[in-house]
């Protein structure tokens, strides 16, 4: 992710967004940051021992801070440290810190207090992503599917998936969503498009997050 951001000059884009005061883009960036943080926090829970769980939120905060500041310094000094080297260095330091604070039972943030805030931002980001990829896929269906019956079915499947994921009262029925995705993949004109692949990735992430 960091390599992608650097290659596509994402930090520069963020800086220009802040200067231009583009509110919607700024909100999207904030939602993306929350989703990225949540991803790091969840991965920490998978790789660290269960006894360190209360301290992993602090660890995720520290990792983000370390990475951000080292990348800024790397850029300021024009010193080409490889991204992988920076990440490995930071992860080793975080591992040492997490083990030490777990032994000493030193906790800075209580994850339960902050989880609601981050989950709300993450869900907002996912909703934004769903809207974006859905619109792109619908344009492909409307423009590339010559067969009217296939076009109608394709739009119905996409609309159904969106409705299922965005409802607030019940959990989305994952098995029906997966069935709808399979049906979309069976439409030959759509099967190999990058828009469908991107759409599937977002849907998979959303269903995993919802469950």
N, C-alpha and C positions, 0 to 999 in steps of 0.2 A: 504493500500500500504506500509506503514511504517512497519507494522507487518511482511508482506511478506519479505521485504528487510532485516529485522533483522534476521528472522528465516533462511533465505537462505544465510546469510552473504554477502549480496550485497556490503556493504561498503568495506569489506575486499577484495572482488574481484576487486573493482574499484582501490583500493590502489595498488594491485599487478599488475594491468594493467598499471598503471602509471609508476611503477618501471620497468616493462618489455618493456615499450615504444611500445606497440602494437597499431599502428596508427589507424587501422580500428576499433578496439574495442573502443578506446578512442573517435573516431568520433561518434560512435553509442551511447556511454554514454552521450556525449554532446547533441546529438539529443534527447535522452530520457529525459535529464534534461529540455530541452526547451519545450518538449511536456508536462512534468509534471507541469512546471511553467504555461504554457498556460491553462492547466486544472484548476489550482487553480484560476487564474485570471478570467476565465469564470465563475466558481462557485461563486466567489465574486460578480460578476455582477448580479447573480441570487438572492443572499441572502441579499445584502445590498440595502438600498434605492437609487433611481435613482439620487438623489442630491449628493451622494457621488461618483458617477461614475468617475469623473476626478482624484480621489485620490486612486482608487482601485489598479492601477498598483503599486504604491508605497507600498500599503498594502501587495500585494502579494510578493514583494521583501523583505519586512520586515519579513513576516511570514517565508519565506524560510530561511532567515538568522538566525532568532530566533531558529527555529527547528534544523538547522544544528549545531549551537553552543551548544545548550542545550544537544543534543544527544552526541556530542563530550565530553562535561564535564561529562555527566552521565557515559560514558564509562571510562573516565580517573579516576573518583573517585570510579568506581566500585559500584555505588549507583543505585540500581535497581528500579528507578522510572518507573511506567507503562507508556507505549506509550500513552494510552488514556488520562492519567492525563497531560502529557506534551502537547499534542495537544490541549486539552481543555484550559489549562492555556494560551498557546500562542494565541489561537483564541480570548479569552477574552481580552487580551492585545491589539490585533490588532483591535478588535471592538472599544475599547476605543480610540485608536489612530486615526482610520479612522473618527470617529464622530468628534473628536477634530479638526483635520486638515481640515475637510470639513467646519466646522464652521468658522475657521480662514482663509480658502481659501489658505492653504499652500500646494503647489505642488512641488514635487522634479523632477520626470520624466514626460515627456509628452508621454502618451501612443501611440499617432499617430506616433511619431518619431520612436519608438521601435517596433511597431507591425509588420512592414514589415520584420524586422530581425528575430523576433521570429516565425512569420508565415513560413518563409523560412526554418528555422531549424526544425519546427514541421512537415512541409510537407516532408522534407527529412527523418525524423524519420518514418513517416507513410509509405513512399515509401520503406524504408528498411524493416519495419515490413511486408508489403504486399509481398515483395519478399521472405521473410523467410517462412511465413505461406503458401504461394502458392506452394513453393517447397516441403514442408512437405506433403501437401494435394495431390499433383501430385504423390508423391512416394506411398502414400496409394492407390490411384486409379490404378496405374500401377501394384502394387504388390498384392492387395487384390481383385480386381474386375476380376473374371474369365470370365464373359460374355464380349466378345469383343465389342459388341454394346454398353453396359453400360459404358465400359472403354472409348470408343471413345467419347461418349456423355459427360461423366464426364470431360474429358480433354478439350473438346470444351467449356463447360460452364466456367471452370476455366480460360482458355485463354481469353475468351470474357470479363469476369469480369475485369481481369487485364488490358486489352486493353482499356476498357471503363474508368477505374479509372485513368490511367496514361496519357491519352491524355491531351494535353495542350491547345488546341484551343477552346474547348467547355466544358460546365459542364457535368459531367457524368449523364446519364439517370438513375436515382435512381429506377424508377419503373421496368426497364428492368433488372437491377442488382438484385433486390429483387426477380423477377420472376426466374432468373437463380439460385439463392440460393435455392428457393423452389424446383426447379427441382433436384438440388443436394441432397436435403433432402429426396426426393422420392426414391433415390437409396438405397435400404435396407442395403447393406453392409457398406455404408458410414454414414447412418443416426445417428448411436450412437457413432461414433468415436470422440475422443477428438480433433483430427486434424481438423475435420469439425467444431466443436464448436469454436475452437480457430480462425479458418479462418473466421467464421461468425462474431465473435466479432470485428476483425480487419476491416472487410468490412463495418460493421455497423458504426464504428468510422470514417472511411474514408469518407463514403458517407455523414455523418452528418457534418464533417469538410468541405467537398467540397461545401455543400449547404450553 
